[in-house]
């Protein structure tokens, strides 16, 4: 039982150290997706096209993610947001980083589980749900 408590505290601890304000590469485990991964990499996912004014789009991104269940904004800067998503049952935490690329007119992102190997596709589905929400008028 003490081992289980230790594992849960590591997975669900209060906060991880702050992430750098750049998208970190995905680990070798399949529980991460990133728009910065090479197209041939299984972690790869396409960035989200920015529609309209980039500042208004970024504000809409923040509002959309903030409305998602069990989310918390942990860092924000020019063209950058970092969020923590917490799972409902086991309280595992996933880190999501969003980065607006004004030159390419896209939103780059990384979504990764903090622990474990497989996320059963949760991170990819989360980011596709964000894409779908932002595509709606």
N, CA, C and O atoms as a MOPAC input file, in Angstrom:
PM7 MOZYME 1SCF
protein

 N      0.80500 1    -1.20400 1     0.00000 1
 C      0.00000 1     0.00000 1     0.00000 1
 C      0.84800 1     1.26900 1     0.00000 1
 O      0.49100 1     2.22500 1    -0.68800 1
 N      1.97600 1     1.32100 1     0.75600 1
 C      2.79200 1     2.53600 1     0.69500 1
 C      3.31100 1     2.82300 1    -0.71000 1
 O      3.43000 1     3.98500 1    -1.09900 1
 N      3.62300 1     1.77400 1    -1.47600 1
 C      4.10200 1     1.98700 1    -2.84200 1
 C      3.01800 1     2.63800 1    -3.69400 1
 O      3.30200 1     3.54800 1    -4.47300 1
 N      1.78100 1     2.17700 1    -3.55000 1
 C      0.67100 1     2.75900 1    -4.29900 1
 C      0.49800 1     4.23200 1    -3.92700 1
 O      0.27800 1     5.07100 1    -4.80100 1
 N      0.59400 1     4.54700 1    -2.64700 1
 C      0.46800 1     5.94100 1    -2.20600 1
 C      1.57200 1     6.80600 1    -2.80600 1
 O      1.32000 1     7.92900 1    -3.24100 1
 N      2.78800 1     6.28200 1    -2.82800 1
 C      3.90500 1     7.02300 1    -3.40300 1
 C      3.69000 1     7.27100 1    -4.88500 1
 O      3.90000 1     8.38300 1    -5.36900 1
 N      3.27000 1     6.23300 1    -5.61000 1
 C      3.03300 1     6.38000 1    -7.04500 1
 C      1.93400 1     7.39700 1    -7.32000 1
 O      2.06300 1     8.22400 1    -8.22300 1
 N      0.85700 1     7.33900 1    -6.54700 1
 C     -0.23300 1     8.28900 1    -6.75000 1
 C      0.19300 1     9.70500 1    -6.40900 1
 O     -0.21500 1    10.64800 1    -7.08700 1
 N      1.00500 1     9.87600 1    -5.37500 1
 C      1.44600 1    11.22700 1    -5.04200 1
 C      2.36400 1    11.79000 1    -6.11900 1
 O      2.33000 1    12.98800 1    -6.39900 1
 N      3.18300 1    10.93400 1    -6.72400 1
 C      4.04100 1    11.39600 1    -7.81700 1
 C      3.21000 1    11.76800 1    -9.03500 1
 O      3.47400 1    12.77800 1    -9.68600 1
 N      2.20500 1    10.95200 1    -9.34400 1
 C      1.37200 1    11.19200 1   -10.51600 1
 C      0.43200 1    12.36800 1   -10.32300 1
 O      0.12600 1    13.09000 1   -11.27100 1
 N     -0.01900 1    12.55600 1    -9.11000 1
 C     -1.05300 1    13.55100 1    -8.85200 1
 C     -0.55800 1    14.69100 1    -7.99400 1
 O     -1.35800 1    15.49600 1    -7.51700 1
 N      0.74400 1    14.77900 1    -7.78700 1
 C      1.31300 1    15.80000 1    -6.91700 1
 C      0.80000 1    17.17800 1    -7.23700 1
 O      0.23200 1    17.40800 1    -8.30500 1
 N      0.99500 1    18.08700 1    -6.32500 1
 C      0.39400 1    19.40700 1    -6.45300 1
 C      0.79100 1    20.10400 1    -7.75400 1
 O     -0.07200 1    20.58600 1    -8.48800 1
 N      2.06600 1    20.15900 1    -8.03600 1
 C      2.51000 1    20.83200 1    -9.26000 1
 C      3.83400 1    20.24200 1    -9.71400 1
 O      4.67500 1    19.83900 1    -8.91000 1
 N      3.98500 1    20.20600 1   -10.99900 1
 C      5.27500 1    19.82200 1   -11.57400 1
 C      6.08200 1    21.09900 1   -11.71700 1
 O      5.52400 1    22.19500 1   -11.67100 1
 N      7.38900 1    20.97000 1   -11.88800 1
 C      8.17900 1    22.17400 1   -12.13800 1
 C      7.66900 1    22.86700 1   -13.39300 1
 O      7.17700 1    22.19400 1   -14.29900 1
 N      7.76800 1    24.18000 1   -13.47500 1
 C      7.28000 1    24.87700 1   -14.65900 1
 C      7.99300 1    24.38900 1   -15.91800 1
 O      9.19500 1    24.12100 1   -15.91500 1
 N      7.22600 1    24.28400 1   -16.97500 1
 C      7.78300 1    23.87400 1   -18.25900 1
 C      8.39800 1    25.09500 1   -18.93700 1
 O      7.93400 1    26.21800 1   -18.73700 1
 N      9.44000 1    24.87900 1   -19.73900 1
 C      9.96800 1    26.01800 1   -20.49100 1
 C      8.90200 1    26.51000 1   -21.46600 1
 O      8.04000 1    25.73800 1   -21.88500 1
 N      8.95500 1    27.77200 1   -21.82400 1
 C      7.94300 1    28.33500 1   -22.71900 1
 C      8.25500 1    28.00000 1   -24.17000 1
 O      8.24500 1    28.86400 1   -25.04800 1
 N      8.52300 1    26.75900 1   -24.38800 1
 C      8.70100 1    26.20900 1   -25.72100 1
 C      8.23000 1    24.76800 1   -25.64900 1
 O      8.28300 1    24.15300 1   -24.58500 1
 N      7.77900 1    24.23100 1   -26.74400 1
 C      7.25100 1    22.86900 1   -26.72600 1
 C      8.38500 1    21.86200 1   -26.60300 1
 O      9.25600 1    21.78100 1   -27.46800 1
 N      8.36300 1    21.10800 1   -25.53700 1
 C      9.36700 1    20.06400 1   -25.31800 1
 C      9.10500 1    18.91100 1   -26.27700 1
 O      7.96100 1    18.69200 1   -26.67400 1
 N     10.13200 1    18.17700 1   -26.65400 1
 C      9.90800 1    17.00100 1   -27.49600 1
 C      9.12900 1    15.94600 1   -26.71200 1
 O      9.19400 1    15.90300 1   -25.48300 1
 N      8.40700 1    15.11100 1   -27.41700 1
 C      7.69500 1    14.01000 1   -26.76600 1
 C      8.69700 1    12.95000 1   -26.32100 1
 O      9.71900 1    12.74400 1   -26.97500 1
 N      8.40200 1    12.27900 1   -25.20800 1
 C      9.24400 1    11.15100 1   -24.80300 1
 C      9.00700 1     9.98000 1   -25.75000 1
 O      8.19000 1    10.08100 1   -26.66500 1
 N      9.69700 1     8.89400 1   -25.54500 1
 C      9.53000 1     7.73600 1   -26.43000 1
 C      8.21200 1     7.00200 1   -26.17900 1
 O      7.79900 1     6.19200 1   -27.00900 1
 N      7.55400 1     7.26200 1   -25.07100 1
 C      6.29200 1     6.60000 1   -24.76600 1
 C      5.17500 1     7.15200 1   -25.65000 1
 O      5.26400 1     8.29100 1   -26.11000 1
 N      4.13000 1     6.36800 1   -25.89500 1
 C      3.06300 1     6.80900 1   -26.80900 1
 C      2.01800 1     7.73200 1   -26.17100 1
 O      0.96700 1     7.95500 1   -26.77200 1
 N      2.27000 1     8.26700 1   -24.99100 1
 C      1.25800 1     9.08000 1   -24.30600 1
 C      1.47500 1    10.58000 1   -24.50000 1
 O      1.29100 1    11.36500 1   -23.56900 1
 N      1.86000 1    10.96800 1   -25.69400 1
 C      2.14800 1    12.36900 1   -25.99700 1
 C      1.87900 1    12.63000 1   -27.47000 1
 O      2.12500 1    11.77500 1   -28.32200 1
 N      1.37000 1    13.82700 1   -27.76000 1
 C      1.25000 1    14.28300 1   -29.14700 1
 C      1.84800 1    15.68400 1   -29.22700 1
 O      1.78800 1    16.45200 1   -28.26700 1
 N      2.42300 1    16.00400 1   -30.38100 1
 C      3.01800 1    17.31900 1   -30.57300 1
 C      3.00400 1    17.70100 1   -32.04300 1
 O      3.25600 1    16.88000 1   -32.92500 1
 N      2.70500 1    18.95300 1   -32.27700 1
 C      2.75400 1    19.46400 1   -33.64300 1
 C      4.19200 1    19.66800 1   -34.10500 1
 O      4.44600 1    19.81300 1   -35.30000 1
 N      5.12400 1    19.68100 1   -33.17000 1
 C      6.53800 1    19.86100 1   -33.50800 1
 C      7.24600 1    18.53800 1   -33.80000 1
 O      8.40200 1    18.53600 1   -34.22500 1
 N      6.56900 1    17.42100 1   -33.57500 1
 C      7.16100 1    16.12000 1   -33.91000 1
 C      7.18700 1    15.98300 1   -35.43200 1
 O      6.28900 1    16.48600 1   -36.10700 1
 N      8.20000 1    15.31100 1   -35.98300 1
 C      8.24400 1    15.11700 1   -37.43800 1
 C      6.99800 1    14.37500 1   -37.93500 1
 O      6.42000 1    13.56300 1   -37.21200 1
 N      6.59600 1    14.66000 1   -39.16200 1
 C      5.37900 1    14.06900 1   -39.72200 1
 C      5.40400 1    12.54100 1   -39.70100 1
 O      4.35300 1    11.90800 1   -39.60900 1
 N      6.57900 1    11.95100 1   -39.78300 1
 C      6.69100 1    10.48900 1   -39.78600 1
 C      6.62800 1     9.88800 1   -38.37400 1
 O      6.52300 1     8.67000 1   -38.22700 1
 N      6.69000 1    10.71800 1   -37.35400 1
 C      6.69200 1    10.27000 1   -35.96000 1
 C      5.25500 1     9.98200 1   -35.50400 1
 O      4.35700 1    10.76900 1   -35.80400 1
 N      5.01500 1     8.87600 1   -34.78800 1
 C      3.64500 1     8.58800 1   -34.31700 1
 C      3.10700 1     9.63400 1   -33.33500 1
 O      1.89900 1     9.67600 1   -33.10100 1
 N      3.95000 1    10.45900 1   -32.76800 1
 C      3.50300 1    11.52200 1   -31.87100 1
 C      2.94500 1    12.72700 1   -32.63000 1
 O      2.28900 1    13.58700 1   -32.04300 1
 N      3.20800 1    12.78400 1   -33.92700 1
 C      2.83800 1    13.95800 1   -34.72500 1
 C      1.32900 1    14.15100 1   -34.79600 1
 O      0.55400 1    13.20000 1   -34.89600 1
 N      0.95100 1    15.40700 1   -34.74000 1
 C     -0.42900 1    15.83600 1   -34.96800 1
 C     -0.33800 1    17.19700 1   -35.65400 1
 O      0.57700 1    17.97400 1   -35.38000 1
 N     -1.26600 1    17.47700 1   -36.52700 1
 C     -1.22800 1    18.73200 1   -37.27700 1
 C     -1.56900 1    19.92200 1   -36.38000 1
 O     -2.40900 1    19.80200 1   -35.48800 1
 N     -0.92100 1    21.07300 1   -36.61000 1
 C     -1.27800 1    22.27500 1   -35.84300 1
 C     -2.67700 1    22.76600 1   -36.23000 1
 O     -3.25600 1    22.32500 1   -37.22300 1
 N     -3.19100 1    23.67000 1   -35.43800 1
 C     -4.52000 1    24.23400 1   -35.67400 1
 C     -4.35800 1    25.55300 1   -36.42400 1
 O     -3.60300 1    26.43000 1   -36.00200 1
 N     -5.07000 1    25.68200 1   -37.53100 1
 C     -5.01400 1    26.92000 1   -38.32100 1
 C     -5.66100 1    28.06000 1   -37.53500 1
 O     -6.72300 1    27.89100 1   -36.93400 1
 N     -5.01400 1    29.21000 1   -37.54900 1
 C     -5.54500 1    30.39300 1   -36.87900 1
 C     -6.53100 1    31.06100 1   -37.81200 1
 O     -6.22600 1    31.32700 1   -38.97400 1
 N     -7.72600 1    31.33100 1   -37.28800 1
 C     -8.71400 1    32.03400 1   -38.10500 1
 C     -8.92100 1    33.43100 1   -37.52400 1
 O     -9.11500 1    33.59800 1   -36.32000 1
 N     -8.87700 1    34.41900 1   -38.39700 1
 C     -9.09200 1    35.79300 1   -37.96800 1
 C     -7.88400 1    36.39800 1   -37.27900 1
 O     -6.74700 1    35.97400 1   -37.48800 1
 N     -8.15500 1    37.39900 1   -36.45100 1
 C     -7.11800 1    38.12000 1   -35.72200 1
 C     -6.40700 1    37.17700 1   -34.74600 1
 O     -7.07200 1    36.52500 1   -33.94000 1
 N     -5.07200 1    37.08700 1   -34.79600 1
 C     -4.34400 1    36.17000 1   -33.92000 1
 C     -4.56900 1    36.41600 1   -32.42100 1
 O     -4.65700 1    35.46400 1   -31.64500 1
 N     -4.66200 1    37.68400 1   -32.01300 1
 C     -4.88700 1    37.97100 1   -30.59600 1
 C     -6.27700 1    37.52100 1   -30.15000 1
 O     -6.43600 1    36.96000 1   -29.06600 1
 N     -7.26900 1    37.76800 1   -30.98100 1
 C     -8.62400 1    37.32200 1   -30.66900 1
 C     -8.68800 1    35.79500 1   -30.67100 1
 O     -9.37400 1    35.19700 1   -29.84200 1
 N     -7.97200 1    35.16900 1   -31.60100 1
 C     -7.93900 1    33.70400 1   -31.65700 1
 C     -7.31900 1    33.13300 1   -30.38500 1
 O     -7.84500 1    32.17700 1   -29.81600 1
 N     -6.21500 1    33.70700 1   -29.93600 1
 C     -5.55200 1    33.22000 1   -28.72400 1
 C     -6.45800 1    33.40800 1   -27.50000 1
 O     -6.48100 1    32.55300 1   -26.61500 1
 N     -7.19000 1    34.50200 1   -27.44400 1
 C     -8.14700 1    34.70700 1   -26.35100 1
 C     -9.25000 1    33.65200 1   -26.40500 1
 O     -9.70200 1    33.16000 1   -25.37100 1
 N     -9.67200 1    33.31400 1   -27.60800 1
 C    -10.69200 1    32.27000 1   -27.78300 1
 C    -10.15300 1    30.90200 1   -27.37100 1
 O    -10.87900 1    30.10100 1   -26.78200 1
 N     -8.89700 1    30.63300 1   -27.67700 1
 C     -8.26000 1    29.38400 1   -27.24400 1
 C     -8.30500 1    29.30800 1   -25.72400 1
 O     -8.70400 1    28.28900 1   -25.16000 1
 N     -7.89700 1    30.38500 1   -25.06300 1
 C     -7.87100 1    30.39800 1   -23.59000 1
 C     -9.26400 1    30.15200 1   -23.02200 1
 O     -9.43200 1    29.36300 1   -22.09300 1
 N    -10.24800 1    30.82200 1   -23.57700 1
 C    -11.63100 1    30.66000 1   -23.12400 1
 C    -12.12500 1    29.23300 1   -23.35100 1
 O    -12.80900 1    28.66900 1   -22.49700 1
 N    -11.78400 1    28.65200 1   -24.49200 1
 C    -12.22700 1    27.29400 1   -24.82900 1
 C    -11.59700 1    26.26500 1   -23.90200 1
 O    -12.29000 1    25.38800 1   -23.38400 1
 N    -10.29000 1    26.36500 1   -23.69000 1
 C     -9.61600 1    25.40300 1   -22.81200 1
 C    -10.08400 1    25.58100 1   -21.37600 1
 O    -10.27900 1    24.60100 1   -20.65600 1
 N    -10.26500 1    26.82400 1   -20.96100 1
 C    -10.71300 1    27.08900 1   -19.59500 1
 C    -12.08300 1    26.47500 1   -19.31800 1
 O    -12.38300 1    26.11600 1   -18.18000 1
 N    -12.90700 1    26.35200 1   -20.34500 1
 C    -14.24500 1    25.76700 1   -20.18400 1
 C    -14.21300 1    24.23500 1   -20.15200 1
 O    -15.21200 1    23.61100 1   -19.79500 1
 N    -13.09700 1    23.62900 1   -20.51600 1
 C    -12.98600 1    22.17300 1   -20.48000 1
 C    -12.92000 1    21.71700 1   -19.01600 1
 O    -12.40400 1    22.44100 1   -18.16500 1
 N    -13.43900 1    20.52600 1   -18.72500 1
 C    -13.45100 1    20.07500 1   -17.33400 1
 C    -12.05200 1    19.79400 1   -16.77700 1
 O    -11.16700 1    19.29800 1   -17.47400 1
 N    -11.89000 1    20.12500 1   -15.51800 1
 C    -10.68300 1    19.80300 1   -14.74100 1
 C     -9.40900 1    20.36100 1   -15.38000 1
 O     -8.41300 1    19.65100 1   -15.52200 1
 N     -9.45400 1    21.64600 1   -15.76500 1
 C     -8.28300 1    22.30600 1   -16.33700 1
 C     -7.85300 1    23.45100 1   -15.43900 1
 O     -8.65300 1    24.03200 1   -14.70500 1
 N     -6.57800 1    23.75500 1   -15.52000 1
 C     -6.04000 1    24.88200 1   -14.75700 1
 C     -4.89900 1    25.49500 1   -15.55900 1
 O     -3.97500 1    24.79800 1   -15.97800 1
 N     -4.97500 1    26.80000 1   -15.76700 1
 C     -3.90200 1    27.53200 1   -16.43500 1
 C     -2.75200 1    27.68100 1   -15.45000 1
 O     -2.94300 1    28.17700 1   -14.34000 1
 N     -1.54900 1    27.24900 1   -15.85300 1
 C     -0.40500 1    27.30800 1   -14.94100 1
 C      0.67500 1    28.28500 1   -15.41100 1
 O      1.55300 1    28.65400 1   -14.63100 1
 N      0.61900 1    28.70500 1   -16.66500 1
 C      1.59300 1    29.66700 1   -17.16300 1
 C      1.02300 1    30.31700 1   -18.41500 1
 O      0.31900 1    29.68400 1   -19.20200 1
 N      1.34100 1    31.58900 1   -18.57900 1
 C      0.87100 1    32.30600 1   -19.75900 1
 C      1.86000 1    33.40700 1   -20.07500 1
 O      2.35300 1    34.09300 1   -19.17900 1
 N      2.14100 1    33.56700 1   -21.32700 1
 C      3.03500 1    34.62200 1   -21.77900 1
 C      2.61400 1    35.04300 1   -23.16700 1
 O      1.58100 1    34.60600 1   -23.67300 1
 N      3.41300 1    35.89300 1   -23.78300 1
 C      3.10800 1    36.29300 1   -25.15000 1
 C      3.01300 1    35.06200 1   -26.03300 1
 O      3.98300 1    34.31900 1   -26.18400 1
 N      1.84900 1    34.85300 1   -26.61100 1
 C      1.62500 1    33.75800 1   -27.56600 1
 C      1.86000 1    32.36700 1   -26.97400 1
 O      2.12400 1    31.42800 1   -27.72400 1
 N      1.77300 1    32.21000 1   -25.66700 1
 C      2.03800 1    30.92700 1   -25.01300 1
 C      1.07100 1    30.71300 1   -23.85000 1
 O      0.76700 1    31.63900 1   -23.09800 1
 N      0.59300 1    29.46900 1   -23.71700 1
 C     -0.22900 1    29.06100 1   -22.57500 1
 C      0.17600 1    27.65400 1   -22.17000 1
 O      0.48200 1    26.81700 1   -23.02000 1
 N      0.17700 1    27.39800 1   -20.85900 1
 C      0.42300 1    26.05300 1   -20.34200 1
 C     -0.71500 1    25.70500 1   -19.39300 1
 O     -1.08600 1    26.49600 1   -18.52600 1
 N     -1.25600 1    24.51800 1   -19.57200 1
 C     -2.41000 1    24.06100 1   -18.80500 1
 C     -2.11100 1    22.70500 1   -18.17600 1
 O     -1.28100 1    21.94400 1   -18.67200 1
 N     -2.79800 1    22.41700 1   -17.08000 1
 C     -2.78600 1    21.08300 1   -16.49200 1
 C     -4.21100 1    20.55500 1   -16.55200 1
 O     -5.15500 1    21.21800 1   -16.12100 1
 N     -4.34900 1    19.35700 1   -17.09200 1
 C     -5.62500 1    18.64600 1   -17.12800 1
 C     -5.54200 1    17.52800 1   -16.10700 1
 O     -4.52600 1    16.83800 1   -16.04000 1
 N     -6.56900 1    17.33200 1   -15.31900 1
 C     -6.58600 1    16.28700 1   -14.29300 1
 C     -7.68400 1    15.28600 1   -14.63100 1
 O     -8.82500 1    15.66700 1   -14.89400 1
 N     -7.32800 1    13.99300 1   -14.62100 1
 C     -8.32200 1    12.97100 1   -14.93600 1
 C     -9.33200 1    12.86000 1   -13.79700 1
 O     -9.02200 1    13.16600 1   -12.64600 1
 N    -10.51500 1    12.42900 1   -14.12500 1
 C    -11.62100 1    12.39600 1   -13.17500 1
 C    -11.40600 1    11.38100 1   -12.05100 1
 O    -11.53300 1    11.72200 1   -10.87500 1
 N    -11.08800 1    10.16600 1   -12.39900 1
 C    -11.07100 1     9.09700 1   -11.39600 1
 C     -9.74400 1     9.01400 1   -10.65100 1
 O     -9.71400 1     9.12500 1    -9.42500 1
 N     -8.66700 1     8.82300 1   -11.36600 1
 C     -7.37500 1     8.59300 1   -10.71500 1
 C     -6.60500 1     9.88300 1   -10.42000 1
 O     -5.56900 1     9.84900 1    -9.75600 1
 N     -7.10800 1    11.01600 1   -10.91200 1
 C     -6.48400 1    12.31600 1   -10.67200 1
 C     -5.08600 1    12.43900 1   -11.27300 1
 O     -4.25500 1    13.19400 1   -10.76800 1
 N     -4.82600 1    11.69300 1   -12.35700 1
 C     -3.55900 1    11.83600 1   -13.06600 1
 C     -3.55400 1    13.19000 1   -13.75600 1
 O     -4.60700 1    13.74300 1   -14.07300 1
 N     -2.37100 1    13.71100 1   -13.98200 1
 C     -2.24600 1    15.03000 1   -14.59800 1
 C     -1.54600 1    14.93900 1   -15.94300 1
 O     -0.56500 1    14.21600 1   -16.11800 1
 N     -2.08300 1    15.69400 1   -16.88000 1
 C     -1.50700 1    15.81900 1   -18.21100 1
 C     -1.13600 1    17.28200 1   -18.41200 1
 O     -1.85600 1    18.18000 1   -17.97700 1
 N     -0.01600 1    17.51200 1   -19.07000 1
 C      0.43300 1    18.86600 1   -19.36600 1
 C      0.12900 1    19.20500 1   -20.81600 1
 O      0.41400 1    18.42200 1   -21.72200 1
 N     -0.44800 1    20.37200 1   -21.02100 1
 C     -0.75600 1    20.86500 1   -22.36100 1
 C     -0.08300 1    22.21900 1   -22.53300 1
 O     -0.26300 1    23.12400 1   -21.71800 1
 N      0.68900 1    22.34500 1   -23.59900 1
 C      1.35200 1    23.60500 1   -23.94300 1
 C      0.81600 1    24.06800 1   -25.29200 1
 O      0.68300 1    23.27100 1   -26.22000 1
 N      0.51100 1    25.34600 1   -25.39700 1
 C     -0.01300 1    25.94100 1   -26.61800 1
 C      0.88500 1    27.11100 1   -27.00500 1
 O      1.26700 1    27.92100 1   -26.16100 1
 N      1.21400 1    27.18700 1   -28.28300 1
 C      2.14300 1    28.21400 1   -28.75300 1
 C      1.65300 1    28.75600 1   -30.09500 1
 O      1.57400 1    28.02400 1   -31.08200 1
 N      1.33000 1    30.03500 1   -30.11400 1
 C      0.86100 1    30.68500 1   -31.33800 1
 C      2.05400 1    31.05800 1   -32.20900 1
 O      2.95500 1    31.77200 1   -31.77000 1
 N      2.05300 1    30.56900 1   -33.44500 1
 C      3.09800 1    30.90100 1   -34.42200 1
 C      2.48600 1    31.89900 1   -35.40100 1
 O      1.77700 1    31.52100 1   -36.33300 1
 N      2.77100 1    33.16400 1   -35.17300 1
 C      2.17100 1    34.22200 1   -35.99400 1
 C      2.68300 1    34.19400 1   -37.43600 1
 O      1.95400 1    34.55600 1   -38.35900 1
 N      3.92300 1    33.77000 1   -37.63000 1
 C      4.47700 1    33.72100 1   -38.98500 1
 C      3.78000 1    32.67000 1   -39.84000 1
 O      3.47300 1    32.91400 1   -41.00700 1
 N      3.53200 1    31.51000 1   -39.26100 1
 C      2.87400 1    30.42500 1   -39.99300 1
 C      1.35700 1    30.46500 1   -39.85200 1
 O      0.65000 1    29.71600 1   -40.52600 1
 N      0.85000 1    31.34400 1   -38.96800 1
 C     -0.57900 1    31.48700 1   -38.72500 1
 C     -1.22400 1    30.17800 1   -38.24700 1
 O     -2.29300 1    29.78100 1   -38.71000 1
 N     -0.53000 1    29.52200 1   -37.30000 1
 C     -1.03700 1    28.27000 1   -36.72600 1
 C     -0.79900 1    28.25600 1   -35.21500 1
 O      0.03100 1    28.99600 1   -34.68700 1
 N     -1.54800 1    27.39800 1   -34.54700 1
 C     -1.35600 1    27.14900 1   -33.12100 1
 C     -0.65400 1    25.80100 1   -32.99000 1
 O     -1.21200 1    24.76100 1   -33.34100 1
 N      0.56400 1    25.83300 1   -32.48300 1
 C      1.29600 1    24.60400 1   -32.20100 1
 C      0.95300 1    24.16900 1   -30.78000 1
 O      0.60600 1    24.99500 1   -29.93600 1
 N      1.05100 1    22.87900 1   -30.52600 1
 C      0.74000 1    22.38900 1   -29.19100 1
 C      1.42300 1    21.06400 1   -28.90200 1
 O      1.88100 1    20.35300 1   -29.79700 1
 N      1.47100 1    20.76500 1   -27.61300 1
 C      1.97900 1    19.49200 1   -27.09500 1
 C      1.05300 1    19.10900 1   -25.96100 1
 O      0.72300 1    19.94300 1   -25.11800 1
 N      0.63000 1    17.85700 1   -25.93000 1
 C     -0.20800 1    17.34300 1   -24.85100 1
 C      0.38200 1    16.00800 1   -24.42800 1
 O      0.52100 1    15.09800 1   -25.24500 1
 N      0.73300 1    15.88900 1   -23.13700 1
 C      1.43900 1    14.69700 1   -22.67900 1
 C      1.04200 1    14.30200 1   -21.26500 1
 O      0.81100 1    15.15300 1   -20.40500 1
 N      0.96700 1    13.00900 1   -21.04400 1
 C      0.74600 1    12.48400 1   -19.70100 1
 C      2.03100 1    12.61400 1   -18.90800 1
 O      3.12200 1    12.47700 1   -19.46100 1
 N      1.90900 1    12.87600 1   -17.62700 1
 C      3.10100 1    12.98500 1   -16.77600 1
 C      3.68200 1    11.62600 1   -16.42800 1
 O      4.89600 1    11.48500 1   -16.28200 1
 N      2.82500 1    10.63000 1   -16.29500 1
 C      3.28900 1     9.30300 1   -15.88400 1
 C      2.67900 1     8.23900 1   -16.78000 1
 O      1.74200 1     8.49800 1   -17.53600 1
 N      3.22600 1     7.04900 1   -16.68000 1
 C      2.67400 1     5.92200 1   -17.42300 1
 C      3.23700 1     5.80900 1   -18.81300 1
 O      4.11000 1     6.57200 1   -19.22600 1
 N      2.72200 1     4.85500 1   -19.51000 1
 C      3.17500 1     4.59000 1   -20.86700 1
 C      2.08200 1     4.92000 1   -21.87700 1
 O      2.28900 1     5.71500 1   -22.79300 1
 N      0.93500 1     4.30900 1   -21.70300 1
 C     -0.16400 1     4.52200 1   -22.63900 1
 C     -1.20100 1     5.45800 1   -22.02500 1
 O     -1.45400 1     5.41800 1   -20.82100 1
 N     -1.78400 1     6.28500 1   -22.85300 1
 C     -2.87900 1     7.14500 1   -22.40200 1
 C     -4.18200 1     6.75700 1   -23.10000 1
 O     -5.19500 1     7.44400 1   -22.97100 1
 N     -4.14100 1     5.63800 1   -23.84500 1
 C     -5.30400 1     5.14400 1   -24.59300 1
 C     -5.84100 1     6.21000 1   -25.56500 1
 O     -7.03700 1     6.25200 1   -25.85300 1
 N     -4.95100 1     7.05500 1   -26.05500 1
 C     -5.32500 1     8.06200 1   -27.05000 1
 C     -5.94300 1     9.32700 1   -26.48600 1
 O     -6.43600 1    10.16000 1   -27.24600 1
 N     -5.92800 1     9.49000 1   -25.16300 1
 C     -6.57300 1    10.64300 1   -24.52700 1
 C     -5.97900 1    11.96600 1   -25.00200 1
 O     -6.72700 1    12.89100 1   -25.31800 1
 N     -4.66800 1    12.07400 1   -25.05900 1
 C     -4.04700 1    13.34300 1   -25.43800 1
 C     -4.38600 1    13.73000 1   -26.87900 1
 O     -4.66300 1    14.89800 1   -27.15400 1
 N     -4.36700 1    12.77900 1   -27.78500 1
 C     -4.71600 1    13.06700 1   -29.17800 1
 C     -6.18900 1    13.48500 1   -29.28500 1
 O     -6.51200 1    14.45500 1   -29.97200 1
 N     -7.07500 1    12.75500 1   -28.60800 1
 C     -8.50300 1    13.10000 1   -28.65100 1
 C     -8.75500 1    14.48200 1   -28.04100 1
 O     -9.58400 1    15.24100 1   -28.54400 1
 N     -8.05000 1    14.80400 1   -26.96900 1
 C     -8.20800 1    16.11400 1   -26.33300 1
 C     -7.87800 1    17.22700 1   -27.32400 1
 O     -8.61700 1    18.20500 1   -27.44000 1
 N     -6.76800 1    17.07400 1   -28.03400 1
 C     -6.35100 1    18.13200 1   -28.94000 1
 C     -7.23300 1    18.18900 1   -30.18600 1
 O     -7.45400 1    19.26700 1   -30.73800 1
 N     -7.73100 1    17.05300 1   -30.62600 1
 C     -8.67900 1    17.06500 1   -31.75100 1
 C    -10.00200 1    17.70300 1   -31.31700 1
 O    -10.66400 1    18.35600 1   -32.12400 1
 N    -10.39200 1    17.52000 1   -30.05500 1
 C    -11.60400 1    18.17100 1   -29.53600 1
 C    -11.40100 1    19.68300 1   -29.47900 1
 O    -12.32500 1    20.44200 1   -29.77200 1
 N    -10.19900 1    20.12900 1   -29.10500 1
 C     -9.90700 1    21.56500 1   -29.11100 1
 C     -9.97800 1    22.10200 1   -30.53200 1
 O    -10.54500 1    23.16800 1   -30.76900 1
 N     -9.40200 1    21.36300 1   -31.48100 1
 C     -9.44500 1    21.77200 1   -32.89700 1
 C    -10.89700 1    21.92000 1   -33.35000 1
 O    -11.25300 1    22.92000 1   -33.97300 1
 N    -11.73400 1    20.93200 1   -33.03900 1
 C    -13.13600 1    20.95900 1   -33.44700 1
 C    -13.86900 1    22.13700 1   -32.80100 1
 O    -14.68100 1    22.79300 1   -33.45500 1
 N    -13.59300 1    22.40800 1   -31.53700 1
 C    -14.25100 1    23.52000 1   -30.84800 1
 C    -13.84900 1    24.85600 1   -31.47000 1
 O    -14.67700 1    25.75900 1   -31.58900 1
 N    -12.59600 1    24.98400 1   -31.86300 1
 C    -12.11900 1    26.23100 1   -32.44400 1
 C    -12.57300 1    26.40300 1   -33.89500 1
 O    -12.61400 1    27.52100 1   -34.40800 1
 N    -12.91100 1    25.29300 1   -34.55000 1
 C    -13.40700 1    25.36600 1   -35.92600 1
 C    -14.85300 1    25.84400 1   -35.98100 1
 O    -15.31200 1    26.32700 1   -37.01600 1
 N    -15.57400 1    25.71000 1   -34.85900 1
 C    -16.96600 1    26.16800 1   -34.81800 1
 C    -17.00600 1    27.68900 1   -34.73600 1
 O    -16.17900 1    28.31000 1   -34.06900 1
 N    -17.98600 1    28.28400 1   -35.42800 1
 C    -18.09900 1    29.76200 1   -35.36700 1
 C    -18.54300 1    30.26000 1   -33.99900 1
 O    -18.68100 1    31.46600 1   -33.79700 1

